[in-house]
Amino acid sequence: MTVTRDITEQKMRQIEKEELQSQIVQLQKMEAVGNLAGGVAHDFNNLLTIIQGYTQMLMAQKDKTEPDYQGLKHVLDACNKAANLTRQLLLFSRKQPMEFKPVNINNTITNLLKMIKRLIGENIKVVTNLKEPIQNIEADEGNIEQVIINLVVNARDAMPNGGTLTISTDNVSLSAKDCQGIKDSHPGRFVRISVADTGQGIPSDIIEKIFEPFFTTKEAGKGTGLGLSVVYGIIKKHNGWINVESEVGQGAVFDIYLPATEMTVEDKAHLSAESQMKRGNGEKILIIEDSSEVLKFIAEILRQNGYTPIMAANAVEAFEQFENENGQIDLILADVVLPDKNGVTVSEEILTHKDGIPVILYSGYAGESIMQLIRRNPKFVFIQKPFKIKELLDLIYNKLH
């Protein structure tokens, strides 16, 4: 007697279980990389703060025509590039906090080109068609960079034998009538970013699924299926949308629409080392910083520019110094990441003893949860390490006057 049993459903459940376990492992790996990136960014930006800061101080003492000045300028340029690499490391790990500001997308793309060319390899040609002048968008630049990078990586994988990657920008104005033919659209002025490839294309039966989390057409271990879902989520957070056009064997075009803004991009060219510094008049500034080198550097800057620095390496020392000065502190300047308490908590506790002290927080890396705490308190402002000396002094002066 022969007994047969259909185990198809059981096998399907086993396959689904294995796929889910694989997805969980991938997420855990990404989280581990993200935590590592955050720690590296904090320590690396501390070093860059010192190198960049002392370089600016030396430049301020020299004339532009001196040979040493140009050498120092090269050091400063290298620091800026290193800081950008650190930011891109956080971008890949998805640990960069959201910060909306006016952005010129053409500048963003131009700055990314070197990185893009390294990512895609030599067998893919990169073409850019960037509209000039382009309208600004209000965006988190790091997240927009992540969108572009994810689409570039996706295009690279669709062209294993080489091809052409084209990145374009344009100003677009849409009426209600125009929107009838564009999925997910709404009327207004937009900046359109297009990423096109000459790759394998996307079959029509899966094109509606490509933005779903964990959906992937790649082999096991070749992708998490999260790249395009992250793209979709970021664009939605920016009140935009993304459309896809593709045919098998004819490549694909991803069109991103982001609302244009009248806000102008802040010109930081005036933050050069030799520009006029705004000086203090003996005001006492409590510096809370666990890196002794950074602490000494900031104290020296403040001392040279008319302020009285009060130094503390942690929360305990900060309270001791506050008591030693009988609460007569004019401003708190605190690192977010401290060994005992974070800078936000320390500052809030000091303010319970004396309300009204302005607070400037800074960090080489601060997680999104900390950034939310900072944004919640209108008395707090944040500056990213490594910062320019004039940028810091302007901020201090403006908070005190």
JOKASUL-V672077 format. One record per pair of residues at least 12 apart in sequence whose ideal C-beta (glycine too) atoms are under 10 Angstrom apart, sorted by the first residue. I is the first residue (numbers start at 1). J is the second residue. If there is no record, write none. Layout:
BEGIN
i=I j=J
i=I j=J
END
This chain:
BEGIN
i=18 j=220
i=19 j=214
i=19 j=220
i=19 j=225
i=20 j=214
i=22 j=214
i=22 j=220
i=22 j=221
i=22 j=224
i=23 j=213
i=23 j=214
i=23 j=216
i=23 j=224
i=23 j=225
i=23 j=226
i=25 j=221
i=25 j=224
i=26 j=214
i=26 j=221
i=26 j=223
i=26 j=224
i=26 j=225
i=26 j=226
i=27 j=214
i=27 j=224
i=27 j=226
i=29 j=224
i=30 j=92
i=30 j=93
i=30 j=94
i=30 j=224
i=30 j=226
i=31 j=93
i=31 j=94
i=31 j=95
i=32 j=93
i=33 j=89
i=33 j=92
i=33 j=93
i=33 j=94
i=33 j=95
i=34 j=89
i=34 j=90
i=34 j=92
i=34 j=93
i=34 j=94
i=34 j=95
i=34 j=96
i=34 j=367
i=35 j=93
i=35 j=95
i=35 j=367
i=36 j=89
i=36 j=93
i=36 j=95
i=37 j=86
i=37 j=88
i=37 j=89
i=37 j=90
i=37 j=91
i=37 j=92
i=37 j=93
i=37 j=94
i=37 j=95
i=37 j=96
i=37 j=365
i=38 j=89
i=38 j=90
i=38 j=93
i=38 j=95
i=38 j=96
i=38 j=337
i=38 j=364
i=38 j=365
i=38 j=366
i=38 j=367
i=39 j=95
i=39 j=337
i=39 j=364
i=39 j=365
i=40 j=86
i=40 j=89
i=40 j=90
i=40 j=93
i=40 j=364
i=40 j=365
i=41 j=83
i=41 j=85
i=41 j=86
i=41 j=87
i=41 j=89
i=41 j=90
i=41 j=93
i=41 j=95
i=41 j=96
i=41 j=363
i=41 j=364
i=41 j=365
i=41 j=366
i=41 j=385
i=42 j=86
i=42 j=291
i=42 j=335
i=42 j=336
i=42 j=337
i=42 j=363
i=42 j=364
i=42 j=365
i=42 j=366
i=42 j=385
i=43 j=86
i=43 j=291
i=43 j=337
i=43 j=364
i=43 j=365
i=44 j=82
i=44 j=83
i=44 j=85
i=44 j=86
i=44 j=89
i=44 j=364
i=44 j=365
i=44 j=385
i=44 j=386
i=45 j=82
i=45 j=83
i=45 j=86
i=45 j=87
i=45 j=294
i=45 j=362
i=45 j=363
i=45 j=364
i=45 j=365
i=45 j=384
i=45 j=385
i=45 j=386
i=45 j=387
i=46 j=289
i=46 j=290
i=46 j=291
i=46 j=293
i=46 j=294
i=46 j=297
i=46 j=335
i=46 j=337
i=46 j=363
i=46 j=364
i=46 j=365
i=46 j=385
i=46 j=386
i=47 j=79
i=47 j=82
i=47 j=291
i=47 j=293
i=47 j=294
i=47 j=364
i=47 j=385
i=47 j=386
i=48 j=78
i=48 j=79
i=48 j=80
i=48 j=82
i=48 j=83
i=48 j=86
i=48 j=364
i=48 j=385
i=48 j=386
i=48 j=387
i=49 j=79
i=49 j=83
i=49 j=289
i=49 j=291
i=49 j=293
i=49 j=294
i=49 j=297
i=49 j=298
i=49 j=362
i=49 j=364
i=49 j=385
i=49 j=386
i=49 j=387
i=49 j=392
i=50 j=79
i=50 j=291
i=50 j=293
i=50 j=294
i=50 j=296
i=50 j=297
i=50 j=298
i=50 j=385
i=50 j=386
i=51 j=75
i=51 j=76
i=51 j=78
i=51 j=79
i=51 j=82
i=51 j=297
i=51 j=386
i=52 j=75
i=52 j=76
i=52 j=78
i=52 j=79
i=52 j=80
i=52 j=82
i=52 j=83
i=52 j=273
i=52 j=297
i=52 j=385
i=52 j=386
i=52 j=387
i=52 j=388
i=52 j=389
i=53 j=79
i=53 j=273
i=53 j=294
i=53 j=297
i=53 j=298
i=53 j=300
i=53 j=301
i=53 j=385
i=53 j=386
i=53 j=387
i=53 j=388
i=53 j=389
i=53 j=392
i=54 j=72
i=54 j=75
i=54 j=297
i=54 j=300
i=54 j=301
i=54 j=389
i=55 j=71
i=55 j=72
i=55 j=73
i=55 j=74
i=55 j=75
i=55 j=76
i=55 j=77
i=55 j=78
i=55 j=79
i=55 j=273
i=55 j=389
i=56 j=72
i=56 j=75
i=56 j=76
i=56 j=79
i=56 j=271
i=56 j=272
i=56 j=273
i=56 j=274
i=56 j=301
i=56 j=388
i=56 j=389
i=56 j=390
i=57 j=72
i=57 j=273
i=57 j=297
i=57 j=300
i=57 j=301
i=57 j=304
i=57 j=389
i=58 j=71
i=58 j=72
i=58 j=75
i=58 j=76
i=58 j=273
i=59 j=71
i=59 j=72
i=59 j=73
i=59 j=75
i=59 j=76
i=59 j=272
i=59 j=273
i=59 j=274
i=59 j=389
i=60 j=72
i=60 j=272
i=60 j=273
i=60 j=274
i=60 j=275
i=60 j=277
i=60 j=304
i=60 j=389
i=60 j=390
i=61 j=273
i=61 j=274
i=62 j=273
i=62 j=274
i=63 j=274
i=64 j=274
i=69 j=273
i=69 j=274
i=72 j=273
i=73 j=272
i=73 j=273
i=76 j=272
i=76 j=273
i=76 j=388
i=79 j=386
i=80 j=386
i=80 j=388
i=81 j=114
i=82 j=386
i=83 j=364
i=83 j=384
i=83 j=385
i=83 j=386
i=83 j=387
i=84 j=111
i=84 j=112
i=84 j=115
i=85 j=115
i=86 j=364
i=86 j=365
i=86 j=385
i=86 j=386
i=87 j=141
i=87 j=142
i=87 j=145
i=87 j=365
i=87 j=384
i=88 j=111
i=88 j=112
i=88 j=115
i=88 j=142
i=88 j=145
i=88 j=146
i=88 j=149
i=89 j=365
i=90 j=142
i=90 j=146
i=90 j=365
i=91 j=112
i=91 j=115
i=91 j=141
i=91 j=142
i=91 j=143
i=91 j=144
i=91 j=145
i=91 j=146
i=91 j=149
i=92 j=145
i=92 j=146
i=92 j=149
i=92 j=150
i=94 j=142
i=94 j=143
i=94 j=146
i=94 j=226
i=94 j=230
i=94 j=234
i=94 j=368
i=95 j=142
i=95 j=365
i=95 j=366
i=95 j=367
i=95 j=368
i=96 j=140
i=96 j=141
i=96 j=142
i=96 j=143
i=96 j=145
i=96 j=146
i=96 j=365
i=96 j=367
i=96 j=368
i=96 j=371
i=97 j=140
i=97 j=142
i=97 j=143
i=97 j=363
i=97 j=365
i=97 j=366
i=97 j=367
i=97 j=368
i=97 j=369
i=97 j=370
i=97 j=371
i=97 j=372
i=97 j=374
i=97 j=375
i=97 j=382
i=97 j=384
i=98 j=139
i=98 j=140
i=98 j=142
i=98 j=143
i=98 j=234
i=98 j=237
i=98 j=238
i=98 j=368
i=98 j=371
i=98 j=372
i=98 j=375
i=99 j=139
i=99 j=140
i=99 j=141
i=99 j=142
i=99 j=143
i=99 j=371
i=99 j=375
i=99 j=382
i=99 j=384
i=100 j=137
i=100 j=138
i=100 j=139
i=100 j=140
i=100 j=141
i=100 j=143
i=100 j=237
i=100 j=238
i=100 j=261
i=100 j=263
i=101 j=136
i=101 j=137
i=101 j=138
i=101 j=139
i=101 j=140
i=101 j=141
i=101 j=261
i=101 j=263
i=101 j=265
i=101 j=266
i=102 j=136
i=102 j=137
i=102 j=138
i=102 j=139
i=102 j=141
i=102 j=261
i=102 j=262
i=102 j=263
i=102 j=264
i=102 j=265
i=102 j=266
i=103 j=136
i=103 j=137
i=103 j=138
i=103 j=139
i=103 j=140
i=103 j=141
i=103 j=144
i=103 j=145
i=103 j=191
i=103 j=258
i=103 j=261
i=103 j=263
i=103 j=265
i=104 j=133
i=104 j=134
i=104 j=135
i=104 j=136
i=104 j=137
i=104 j=141
i=104 j=169
i=104 j=191
i=104 j=264
i=104 j=265
i=105 j=130
i=105 j=131
i=105 j=134
i=105 j=135
i=105 j=136
i=105 j=137
i=105 j=139
i=105 j=141
i=105 j=144
i=105 j=148
i=105 j=169
i=105 j=191
i=105 j=192
i=105 j=193
i=105 j=256
i=105 j=258
i=106 j=128
i=106 j=130
i=106 j=131
i=106 j=132
i=106 j=133
i=106 j=134
i=106 j=136
i=106 j=169
i=106 j=191
i=106 j=193
i=107 j=130
i=107 j=134
i=107 j=136
i=107 j=141
i=107 j=265
i=108 j=137
i=108 j=139
i=108 j=141
i=108 j=142
i=108 j=144
i=108 j=145
i=108 j=148
i=108 j=169
i=108 j=193
i=109 j=128
i=109 j=130
i=109 j=134
i=109 j=144
i=109 j=145
i=109 j=148
i=109 j=167
i=109 j=168
i=109 j=169
i=109 j=193
i=109 j=195
i=110 j=128
i=110 j=130
i=111 j=141
i=111 j=145
i=112 j=144
i=112 j=145
i=112 j=148
i=112 j=149
i=112 j=152
i=112 j=167
i=113 j=126
i=113 j=128
i=113 j=167
i=115 j=145
i=115 j=148
i=115 j=149
i=115 j=152
i=116 j=128
i=116 j=148
i=116 j=149
i=116 j=152
i=116 j=153
i=116 j=155
i=116 j=156
i=116 j=165
i=116 j=167
i=117 j=152
i=117 j=165
i=119 j=149
i=119 j=152
i=119 j=153
i=119 j=156
i=120 j=152
i=120 j=153
i=120 j=155
i=120 j=156
i=120 j=157
i=120 j=159
i=120 j=162
i=120 j=163
i=120 j=165
i=120 j=197
i=121 j=156
i=121 j=159
i=121 j=160
i=121 j=162
i=122 j=162
i=123 j=156
i=123 j=159
i=123 j=160
i=123 j=161
i=123 j=162
i=123 j=163
i=124 j=152
i=124 j=155
i=124 j=156
i=124 j=159
i=124 j=160
i=124 j=161
i=124 j=162
i=124 j=163
i=124 j=164
i=124 j=165
i=124 j=197
i=124 j=198
i=124 j=199
i=125 j=159
i=125 j=162
i=125 j=163
i=125 j=164
i=125 j=165
i=125 j=166
i=125 j=198
i=126 j=152
i=126 j=164
i=126 j=165
i=126 j=166
i=126 j=167
i=127 j=164
i=127 j=165
i=127 j=166
i=127 j=167
i=127 j=168
i=127 j=196
i=128 j=165
i=128 j=166
i=128 j=167
i=128 j=168
i=128 j=169
i=129 j=166
i=129 j=167
i=129 j=168
i=129 j=169
i=129 j=170
i=129 j=194
i=129 j=196
i=130 j=167
i=130 j=168
i=130 j=169
i=130 j=170
i=130 j=193
i=131 j=168
i=131 j=169
i=131 j=170
i=131 j=171
i=131 j=172
i=131 j=191
i=131 j=192
i=132 j=169
i=132 j=171
i=133 j=171
i=134 j=169
i=134 j=170
i=134 j=171
i=134 j=191
i=134 j=192
i=134 j=193
i=134 j=260
i=135 j=169
i=135 j=170
i=135 j=171
i=135 j=172
i=135 j=173
i=135 j=189
i=135 j=190
i=135 j=191
i=135 j=258
i=135 j=259
i=135 j=260
i=135 j=261
i=135 j=262
i=136 j=191
i=136 j=260
i=136 j=261
i=136 j=262
i=136 j=263
i=136 j=264
i=136 j=265
i=137 j=190
i=137 j=191
i=137 j=193
i=137 j=238
i=137 j=239
i=137 j=240
i=137 j=258
i=137 j=259
i=137 j=260
i=137 j=261
i=137 j=263
i=138 j=238
i=138 j=239
i=138 j=258
i=138 j=259
i=138 j=260
i=138 j=261
i=138 j=262
i=138 j=263
i=139 j=191
i=139 j=234
i=139 j=235
i=139 j=237
i=139 j=238
i=139 j=239
i=139 j=240
i=139 j=258
i=139 j=259
i=139 j=261
i=140 j=234
i=140 j=237
i=140 j=238
i=142 j=234
i=143 j=230
i=143 j=231
i=143 j=233
i=143 j=234
i=143 j=235
i=143 j=237
i=143 j=238
i=144 j=193
i=144 j=234
i=144 j=235
i=144 j=238
i=144 j=240
i=144 j=256
i=144 j=258
i=146 j=227
i=146 j=230
i=146 j=231
i=146 j=234
i=147 j=193
i=147 j=195
i=147 j=227
i=147 j=228
i=147 j=230
i=147 j=231
i=147 j=232
i=147 j=233
i=147 j=234
i=147 j=235
i=147 j=238
i=147 j=240
i=147 j=242
i=147 j=254
i=147 j=256
i=147 j=258
i=148 j=167
i=148 j=193
i=148 j=195
i=148 j=231
i=148 j=254
i=148 j=256
i=149 j=227
i=149 j=231
i=150 j=195
i=150 j=226
i=150 j=227
i=150 j=228
i=150 j=229
i=150 j=230
i=150 j=231
i=150 j=234
i=150 j=254
i=151 j=165
i=151 j=167
i=151 j=193
i=151 j=194
i=151 j=195
i=151 j=196
i=151 j=197
i=151 j=227
i=151 j=228
i=151 j=231
i=151 j=242
i=151 j=252
i=151 j=254
i=151 j=256
i=152 j=165
i=152 j=167
i=152 j=195
i=152 j=197
i=153 j=223
i=153 j=227
i=154 j=195
i=154 j=197
i=154 j=199
i=154 j=202
i=154 j=210
i=154 j=218
i=154 j=223
i=154 j=227
i=154 j=228
i=154 j=231
i=154 j=252
i=154 j=254
i=155 j=167
i=155 j=195
i=155 j=196
i=155 j=197
i=155 j=198
i=155 j=199
i=155 j=251
i=155 j=252
i=155 j=253
i=155 j=254
i=156 j=197
i=156 j=199
i=157 j=197
i=157 j=199
i=157 j=200
i=157 j=217
i=157 j=218
i=157 j=222
i=157 j=223
i=157 j=227
i=158 j=197
i=158 j=198
i=158 j=199
i=158 j=200
i=158 j=201
i=158 j=202
i=158 j=217
i=158 j=246
i=158 j=251
i=158 j=252
i=159 j=197
i=159 j=198
i=159 j=199
i=159 j=200
i=159 j=251
i=160 j=199
i=160 j=200
i=161 j=199
i=161 j=200
i=162 j=198
i=162 j=199
i=163 j=197
i=163 j=198
i=163 j=199
i=163 j=200
i=163 j=251
i=164 j=196
i=164 j=197
i=164 j=198
i=164 j=199
i=164 j=251
i=165 j=195
i=165 j=196
i=165 j=197
i=165 j=198
i=165 j=199
i=165 j=251
i=166 j=194
i=166 j=195
i=166 j=196
i=166 j=197
i=166 j=198
i=166 j=251
i=166 j=253
i=167 j=193
i=167 j=194
i=167 j=195
i=167 j=196
i=168 j=192
i=168 j=193
i=168 j=194
i=168 j=195
i=168 j=196
i=168 j=253
i=168 j=255
i=169 j=191
i=169 j=192
i=169 j=193
i=169 j=194
i=169 j=256
i=170 j=190
i=170 j=191
i=170 j=192
i=170 j=193
i=170 j=194
i=170 j=255
i=171 j=189
i=171 j=190
i=171 j=191
i=171 j=192
i=171 j=260
i=172 j=185
i=172 j=188
i=172 j=189
i=172 j=190
i=172 j=191
i=172 j=192
i=172 j=255
i=172 j=257
i=172 j=258
i=172 j=260
i=173 j=187
i=173 j=188
i=173 j=189
i=173 j=190
i=173 j=260
i=174 j=186
i=174 j=187
i=174 j=188
i=174 j=189
i=174 j=190
i=174 j=192
i=174 j=257
i=175 j=187
i=175 j=188
i=182 j=241
i=182 j=243
i=182 j=255
i=182 j=257
i=183 j=241
i=183 j=242
i=183 j=243
i=183 j=244
i=184 j=235
i=184 j=236
i=184 j=240
i=184 j=241
i=184 j=242
i=184 j=243
i=184 j=257
i=185 j=240
i=185 j=241
i=185 j=243
i=185 j=257
i=186 j=239
i=186 j=240
i=186 j=241
i=186 j=257
i=186 j=259
i=188 j=239
i=188 j=257
i=188 j=259
i=188 j=260
i=189 j=259
i=189 j=260
i=189 j=261
i=189 j=262
i=190 j=239
i=190 j=240
i=190 j=241
i=190 j=256
i=190 j=257
i=190 j=258
i=190 j=259
i=190 j=260
i=191 j=240
i=191 j=256
i=191 j=257
i=191 j=258
i=191 j=259
i=191 j=260
i=191 j=261
i=192 j=240
i=192 j=243
i=192 j=255
i=192 j=256
i=192 j=257
i=192 j=258
i=193 j=235
i=193 j=240
i=193 j=242
i=193 j=254
i=193 j=255
i=193 j=256
i=193 j=257
i=193 j=258
i=194 j=243
i=194 j=245
i=194 j=253
i=194 j=254
i=194 j=255
i=194 j=256
i=195 j=231
i=195 j=242
i=195 j=252
i=195 j=253
i=195 j=254
i=195 j=255
i=195 j=256
i=196 j=245
i=196 j=246
i=196 j=251
i=196 j=252
i=196 j=253
i=196 j=254
i=196 j=255
i=197 j=246
i=197 j=251
i=197 j=252
i=197 j=253
i=197 j=254
i=198 j=249
i=198 j=250
i=198 j=251
i=198 j=252
i=199 j=246
i=199 j=249
i=199 j=250
i=199 j=251
i=199 j=252
i=200 j=217
i=200 j=246
i=200 j=248
i=200 j=249
i=200 j=250
i=200 j=251
i=200 j=252
i=201 j=245
i=201 j=246
i=201 j=247
i=201 j=248
i=201 j=249
i=201 j=250
i=201 j=251
i=201 j=252
i=202 j=217
i=202 j=244
i=202 j=245
i=202 j=246
i=202 j=247
i=202 j=248
i=202 j=250
i=202 j=251
i=202 j=252
i=203 j=217
i=203 j=246
i=203 j=247
i=203 j=248
i=204 j=246
i=204 j=247
i=204 j=248
i=207 j=244
i=207 j=245
i=207 j=246
i=207 j=247
i=207 j=252
i=208 j=244
i=209 j=225
i=209 j=228
i=210 j=225
i=210 j=227
i=210 j=228
i=210 j=229
i=210 j=231
i=210 j=232
i=210 j=244
i=210 j=246
i=210 j=252
i=210 j=254
i=211 j=227
i=211 j=228
i=211 j=229
i=211 j=230
i=211 j=231
i=211 j=232
i=211 j=233
i=211 j=235
i=211 j=236
i=211 j=242
i=211 j=244
i=212 j=225
i=212 j=228
i=212 j=229
i=212 j=232
i=213 j=225
i=213 j=226
i=213 j=228
i=213 j=229
i=213 j=230
i=213 j=232
i=213 j=233
i=214 j=226
i=214 j=229
i=215 j=228
i=215 j=229
i=216 j=228
i=216 j=229
i=228 j=242
i=228 j=244
i=228 j=254
i=231 j=254
i=231 j=256
i=234 j=256
i=235 j=256
i=235 j=257
i=235 j=258
i=238 j=256
i=238 j=257
i=238 j=258
i=238 j=259
i=239 j=257
i=239 j=258
i=239 j=259
i=240 j=256
i=240 j=257
i=240 j=258
i=240 j=259
i=241 j=255
i=241 j=256
i=241 j=257
i=241 j=258
i=242 j=254
i=242 j=255
i=242 j=256
i=242 j=257
i=242 j=258
i=243 j=255
i=243 j=256
i=243 j=257
i=268 j=388
i=268 j=390
i=268 j=391
i=270 j=390
i=270 j=391
i=270 j=394
i=271 j=387
i=271 j=388
i=271 j=389
i=271 j=390
i=271 j=391
i=271 j=392
i=271 j=393
i=271 j=394
i=272 j=388
i=272 j=389
i=272 j=390
i=273 j=388
i=273 j=389
i=273 j=390
i=274 j=390
i=275 j=388
i=275 j=389
i=275 j=390
i=275 j=394
i=276 j=390
i=277 j=301
i=277 j=304
i=277 j=305
i=277 j=306
i=277 j=389
i=277 j=390
i=277 j=392
i=277 j=393
i=277 j=394
i=277 j=397
i=278 j=305
i=278 j=306
i=278 j=390
i=278 j=393
i=278 j=394
i=278 j=395
i=278 j=396
i=278 j=397
i=278 j=398
i=278 j=400
i=278 j=401
i=279 j=304
i=279 j=305
i=279 j=306
i=279 j=307
i=279 j=393
i=279 j=397
i=280 j=302
i=280 j=303
i=280 j=305
i=280 j=306
i=280 j=307
i=280 j=308
i=280 j=330
i=280 j=331
i=280 j=393
i=280 j=396
i=280 j=397
i=280 j=400
i=280 j=401
i=281 j=306
i=281 j=307
i=281 j=308
i=281 j=330
i=281 j=400
i=282 j=306
i=282 j=307
i=282 j=308
i=282 j=330
i=283 j=302
i=283 j=306
i=283 j=307
i=283 j=308
i=283 j=329
i=283 j=330
i=283 j=331
i=283 j=396
i=283 j=397
i=283 j=400
i=283 j=401
i=284 j=302
i=284 j=307
i=284 j=308
i=284 j=309
i=284 j=310
i=284 j=321
i=284 j=325
i=284 j=328
i=284 j=329
i=284 j=330
i=284 j=331
i=285 j=298
i=285 j=299
i=285 j=302
i=285 j=303
i=285 j=307
i=285 j=308
i=285 j=309
i=285 j=310
i=285 j=311
i=285 j=329
i=285 j=330
i=285 j=331
i=285 j=332
i=285 j=333
i=285 j=358
i=285 j=360
i=285 j=396
i=285 j=400
i=286 j=309
i=286 j=310
i=286 j=311
i=286 j=312
i=286 j=317
i=286 j=318
i=286 j=321
i=286 j=322
i=286 j=325
i=286 j=329
i=286 j=330
i=286 j=331
i=286 j=332
i=286 j=333
i=286 j=334
i=286 j=346
i=286 j=347
i=286 j=350
i=286 j=357
i=286 j=359
i=287 j=299
i=287 j=301
i=287 j=302
i=287 j=307
i=287 j=309
i=287 j=310
i=287 j=311
i=287 j=312
i=287 j=313
i=287 j=318
i=287 j=321
i=287 j=331
i=287 j=332
i=287 j=333
i=287 j=334
i=287 j=335
i=287 j=360
i=288 j=310
i=288 j=311
i=288 j=312
i=288 j=313
i=288 j=314
i=288 j=315
i=288 j=317
i=288 j=318
i=288 j=321
i=288 j=332
i=288 j=333
i=288 j=334
i=288 j=335
i=288 j=336
i=288 j=338
i=288 j=341
i=288 j=343
i=288 j=346
i=288 j=347
i=288 j=350
i=288 j=361
i=289 j=311
i=289 j=312
i=289 j=313
i=289 j=314
i=289 j=318
i=289 j=333
i=289 j=334
i=289 j=335
i=289 j=337
i=289 j=338
i=289 j=343
i=289 j=362
i=290 j=312
i=290 j=313
i=290 j=314
i=290 j=315
i=290 j=317
i=290 j=335
i=290 j=337
i=290 j=338
i=290 j=339
i=290 j=340
i=290 j=343
i=291 j=313
i=291 j=335
i=291 j=337
i=291 j=364
i=292 j=311
i=292 j=313
i=294 j=335
i=294 j=362
i=294 j=364
i=294 j=385
i=294 j=386
i=295 j=309
i=295 j=311
i=295 j=312
i=295 j=313
i=295 j=335
i=296 j=309
i=296 j=311
i=297 j=389
i=298 j=311
i=298 j=333
i=298 j=335
i=298 j=362
i=298 j=387
i=298 j=389
i=298 j=392
i=299 j=311
i=299 j=333
i=301 j=389
i=301 j=392
i=301 j=393
i=301 j=396
i=302 j=331
i=302 j=333
i=302 j=392
i=302 j=393
i=302 j=396
i=304 j=389
i=304 j=393
i=305 j=389
i=305 j=390
i=305 j=392
i=305 j=393
i=305 j=396
i=305 j=397
i=306 j=393
i=306 j=397
i=307 j=330
i=307 j=331
i=307 j=333
i=307 j=393
i=307 j=396
i=307 j=397
i=307 j=400
i=308 j=325
i=308 j=329
i=308 j=330
i=309 j=333
i=310 j=322
i=310 j=324
i=310 j=325
i=310 j=328
i=310 j=329
i=310 j=330
i=310 j=332
i=310 j=333
i=312 j=332
i=312 j=334
i=312 j=338
i=312 j=346
i=313 j=335
i=313 j=338
i=313 j=339
i=313 j=340
i=314 j=335
i=314 j=338
i=314 j=339
i=314 j=340
i=314 j=341
i=314 j=346
i=315 j=334
i=315 j=338
i=315 j=339
i=315 j=340
i=315 j=341
i=315 j=342
i=315 j=343
i=315 j=345
i=315 j=346
i=315 j=347
i=315 j=349
i=315 j=350
i=316 j=339
i=316 j=340
i=316 j=341
i=316 j=346
i=317 j=340
i=318 j=332
i=318 j=334
i=318 j=338
i=318 j=340
i=318 j=341
i=318 j=343
i=318 j=346
i=318 j=347
i=318 j=349
i=318 j=350
i=319 j=346
i=319 j=349
i=319 j=350
i=319 j=353
i=321 j=350
i=322 j=346
i=322 j=349
i=322 j=350
i=322 j=353
i=322 j=354
i=322 j=357
i=323 j=353
i=326 j=354
i=327 j=350
i=327 j=353
i=327 j=354
i=327 j=357
i=328 j=354
i=329 j=350
i=329 j=353
i=329 j=354
i=329 j=357
i=329 j=358
i=330 j=357
i=330 j=358
i=330 j=396
i=330 j=399
i=330 j=400
i=331 j=357
i=331 j=358
i=331 j=359
i=331 j=360
i=331 j=395
i=331 j=396
i=331 j=399
i=331 j=400
i=332 j=346
i=332 j=347
i=332 j=350
i=332 j=351
i=332 j=357
i=332 j=358
i=332 j=359
i=332 j=360
i=332 j=361
i=332 j=379
i=332 j=380
i=332 j=399
i=333 j=347
i=333 j=358
i=333 j=359
i=333 j=360
i=333 j=361
i=333 j=362
i=333 j=383
i=333 j=392
i=333 j=395
i=333 j=396
i=333 j=399
i=334 j=346
i=334 j=347
i=334 j=350
i=334 j=359
i=334 j=360
i=334 j=361
i=334 j=362
i=334 j=363
i=334 j=380
i=335 j=361
i=335 j=362
i=335 j=363
i=335 j=364
i=335 j=366
i=335 j=385
i=336 j=361
i=336 j=362
i=336 j=363
i=336 j=364
i=336 j=365
i=336 j=366
i=336 j=367
i=336 j=370
i=336 j=371
i=336 j=373
i=336 j=374
i=336 j=382
i=336 j=385
i=337 j=362
i=337 j=363
i=337 j=364
i=337 j=365
i=337 j=366
i=337 j=367
i=337 j=370
i=342 j=361
i=342 j=363
i=342 j=366
i=342 j=367
i=342 j=369
i=342 j=370
i=342 j=373
i=343 j=359
i=343 j=360
i=343 j=361
i=343 j=362
i=343 j=363
i=343 j=366
i=343 j=370
i=343 j=373
i=343 j=374
i=343 j=380
i=343 j=382
i=344 j=359
i=344 j=361
i=344 j=366
i=344 j=370
i=344 j=371
i=344 j=372
i=344 j=373
i=344 j=374
i=344 j=376
i=344 j=377
i=344 j=380
i=344 j=382
i=345 j=370
i=345 j=373
i=346 j=359
i=346 j=361
i=347 j=359
i=347 j=360
i=347 j=361
i=347 j=374
i=347 j=377
i=347 j=379
i=347 j=380
i=348 j=373
i=348 j=377
i=348 j=379
i=348 j=380
i=351 j=377
i=351 j=379
i=351 j=380
i=355 j=379
i=356 j=379
i=357 j=379
i=357 j=399
i=358 j=379
i=358 j=380
i=358 j=381
i=358 j=395
i=358 j=396
i=358 j=398
i=358 j=399
i=358 j=400
i=359 j=374
i=359 j=377
i=359 j=379
i=359 j=380
i=359 j=381
i=359 j=382
i=359 j=399
i=360 j=380
i=360 j=381
i=360 j=382
i=360 j=383
i=360 j=392
i=360 j=395
i=360 j=396
i=360 j=398
i=360 j=399
i=361 j=373
i=361 j=374
i=361 j=377
i=361 j=380
i=361 j=381
i=361 j=382
i=361 j=383
i=362 j=381
i=362 j=382
i=362 j=383
i=362 j=384
i=362 j=385
i=362 j=386
i=362 j=387
i=362 j=392
i=362 j=395
i=363 j=382
i=363 j=383
i=363 j=384
i=363 j=385
i=364 j=384
i=364 j=385
i=364 j=386
i=365 j=384
i=365 j=385
i=366 j=382
i=366 j=384
i=366 j=385
i=370 j=382
i=379 j=399
i=381 j=395
i=381 j=398
i=381 j=399
i=382 j=395
i=383 j=395
i=383 j=396
END
